[in-house]
């Protein structure tokens, strides 16, 4: 590993993209918001990123398509649409490190499924390190390595199958509780 103090912050920022729980959209069009991930991006690159983020179809339903104004902080689009625009912005940047911070937690079930599908497509490319911060286990189930953080430290680490095999493990208990919650609905 590297001591973080020795890293050039500016250089590090050039290699990271973040999709947060509440993504930020800027005043401008959908296309301009996606292109902020890669200044000078072509329309073809913007549309390709939107397709990978499962955003192209809903964008094409707007009368002005990629030229649709999103409004201040994205008020003209739904939460799920805003998330997919943010994912497209991360995709077009093609970062070495992608940080997904509770990227689906604020969405309704249908929007979560669509956004999760787009994240799954992005993760299948395996061309980058992806760090996923999540409480919904469906978000991390297929990860190569899951690190369970408890009290600010990594308490367990492994694949989904390895972690559910730990008797009285933190992850196994979380899976059990979430399954109980789902069966009660």
C-alpha positions in Angstrom: 0.0 0.0 0.0 0.8 3.7 -0.2 0.8 6.2 2.6 -2.1 8.5 1.6 -0.1 11.5 2.8 2.4 10.9 0.0 -0.2 10.9 -2.8 -0.8 14.0 -4.9 -4.5 14.8 -4.2 -5.0 16.5 -7.6 -3.7 13.4 -9.4 -5.8 11.1 -7.3 -8.9 13.1 -8.1 -8.3 12.6 -11.8 -8.5 8.8 -11.3 -11.7 8.7 -9.2 -15.4 9.0 -9.9 -18.0 9.1 -7.2 -21.7 8.3 -7.5 -23.3 9.3 -4.2 -26.7 8.7 -2.6 -27.8 12.1 -3.7 -26.0 12.9 -6.9 -25.4 16.5 -8.0 -26.7 17.7 -11.3 -25.7 21.1 -12.6 -27.9 23.7 -14.3 -27.8 22.8 -18.0 -28.9 19.9 -20.2 -28.7 16.2 -19.6 -26.0 15.9 -22.2 -23.9 18.7 -20.6 -24.3 17.0 -17.2 -23.0 13.7 -18.6 -20.2 15.4 -20.4 -18.8 17.0 -17.2 -17.2 13.6 -16.6 -15.2 14.1 -19.8 -14.9 17.6 -21.1 -14.9 17.7 -24.9 -16.8 14.4 -25.1 -18.5 13.7 -28.4 -22.3 13.2 -28.7 -21.6 9.6 -29.6 -19.5 9.1 -26.3 -22.3 10.8 -24.3 -24.9 8.5 -25.8 -22.8 5.4 -25.3 -22.3 6.3 -21.6 -26.0 6.9 -21.2 -26.8 3.5 -22.8 -24.4 1.7 -20.4 -26.1 3.5 -17.5 -29.6 2.5 -18.7 -30.4 6.2 -19.2 -30.6 6.5 -23.0 -34.2 5.2 -23.3 -35.7 7.6 -20.8 -33.6 10.5 -22.2 -34.9 9.8 -25.7 -38.5 10.1 -24.4 -38.0 13.8 -23.6 -39.0 16.2 -26.4 -35.5 17.7 -26.4 -33.7 14.4 -25.7 -30.1 15.1 -24.6 -30.7 18.8 -24.9 -33.4 18.6 -22.1 -32.7 21.1 -19.3 -32.4 19.3 -15.9 -33.1 22.4 -13.9 -31.4 23.6 -10.8 -30.0 20.5 -8.9 -31.9 18.2 -11.4 -35.4 19.1 -10.3 -36.8 18.3 -13.8 -35.9 14.6 -13.5 -36.8 11.8 -11.1 -34.5 10.4 -8.5 -33.8 7.3 -10.5 -33.2 9.3 -13.6 -30.8 11.6 -11.8 -28.9 8.6 -10.5 -28.6 7.1 -14.0 -27.3 10.5 -15.3 -24.7 10.5 -12.6 -23.7 6.9 -13.4 -23.4 7.9 -17.1 -21.1 10.8 -16.0 -18.9 8.3 -14.1 -18.9 5.9 -17.0 -17.8 8.5 -19.6 -14.9 9.4 -17.4 -13.8 5.8 -17.3 -12.0 6.2 -13.9 -9.4 3.8 -12.4 -11.4 3.9 -9.2 -15.2 4.1 -8.9 -16.7 4.9 -5.5 -20.4 4.1 -5.2 -21.7 5.6 -1.9 -25.1 4.2 -1.2 -25.9 4.8 -4.9 -29.3 3.0 -4.7 -30.5 3.6 -1.1 -32.8 6.5 -1.7 -34.7 4.9 -4.6 -38.0 3.1 -4.9 -37.8 -0.6 -5.8 -38.3 -0.2 -9.5 -35.8 2.6 -9.8 -33.4 0.7 -7.6 -33.7 -2.4 -9.9 -33.0 -0.3 -13.0 -30.0 1.6 -11.4 -28.7 -1.7 -10.0 -28.8 -3.2 -13.5 -26.8 -0.3 -14.8 -24.3 -0.7 -12.0 -24.0 -4.4 -12.6 -23.2 -3.7 -16.3 -20.5 -1.3 -15.2 -19.0 -3.7 -12.8 -18.9 -6.5 -15.3 -16.4 -4.6 -17.3 -13.8 -5.3 -14.4 -11.5 -2.6 -15.8 -11.4 -0.7 -12.5 -11.4 -0.9 -8.8 -14.9 -0.3 -7.5 -15.6 0.5 -3.9 -19.3 0.1 -2.9 -20.6 1.5 0.3 -24.0 -0.1 0.9 -26.4 -1.4 3.5 -28.5 -3.3 1.0 -26.8 -6.6 0.6 -28.2 -7.1 -2.9 -25.9 -4.3 -3.9 -22.7 -6.1 -2.9 -23.7 -9.8 -3.2 -21.7 -10.3 -6.4 -18.6 -8.4 -5.4 -15.2 -10.1 -5.6 -14.4 -9.1 -2.1 -16.8 -7.8 0.6 -15.3 -6.0 3.6 -17.7 -5.7 6.6 -16.9 -2.6 8.6 -17.9 -2.5 12.3 -16.9 0.2 14.7 -14.7 1.8 12.1 -12.6 -1.3 11.4 -12.8 -4.2 8.9 -14.3 -7.0 11.0 -14.8 -9.5 8.2 -13.7 -9.9 4.6 -14.4 -12.4 1.9 -16.9 -13.4 -0.8 -20.7 -13.5 -0.1 -20.5 -17.3 0.2 -17.5 -17.2 2.5 -19.1 -14.6 4.8 -22.5 -16.2 5.1 -20.5 -19.3 6.2 -19.1 -17.6 9.3 -21.2 -18.8 12.3 -22.7 -15.7 14.1 -20.8 -13.5 11.7 -21.8 -9.9 11.2 -22.5 -10.3 7.5 -24.4 -13.6 8.0 -26.6 -11.9 10.6 -27.2 -9.0 8.3 -28.2 -11.4 5.5 -30.5 -13.3 7.8 -32.2 -10.1 9.1 -32.7 -8.7 5.6 -34.2 -12.0 4.4 -36.6 -12.0 7.4 -37.6 -8.4 6.6 -38.2 -9.4 2.9 -40.3 -12.4 3.9 -42.5 -10.3 6.2 -43.5 -8.0 3.4 
